[in-house]
């Protein structure tokens, strides 16, 4: 996937992803894992997330993602909302209709950090259930692939991936 940028920044020059911010209870969890190093990294563009999507037999749509976010360098000024170096994440879900008239689904894992090239990254794992389309039954039945983006709202960079939906489970 390529870099995605939108025009028309919102308040404070931030660009928020399209779609609806998911309810906190649908965001089962985002957990921080062991940090990882890429000592030769020279790019501010984030790594694409690794995503698994499953349409379960009970009709729920489970998404799991592993993603890397650049670690804040030591001594970098703390953000007001920052809780001891922890980032806040929001997950946005976007339904849209493609050129063939089929419903499609996108997810955006949004956060806000500086876009400097870093060599140390925190590993995060997200697990959440998609919210159904507001119209019709069998909401997820036609969804064959999803797109998931790691979205820095500052608005310089984002990176995404397309994932084939697994059935059953």
Secondary structure by P-SEA (a helix, b strand, c coil): ccbbbbcccccccccccccccccccccccccccbbbbccccccccccccccccccccccbbbbbbbbccccccccccccccccccbbbbbbbbbbbbccccbbbbbbbbbbbbbcccccbbbbbbbbbbbbcccccccccccccbbbbbbccccccccccbbbbbbccc
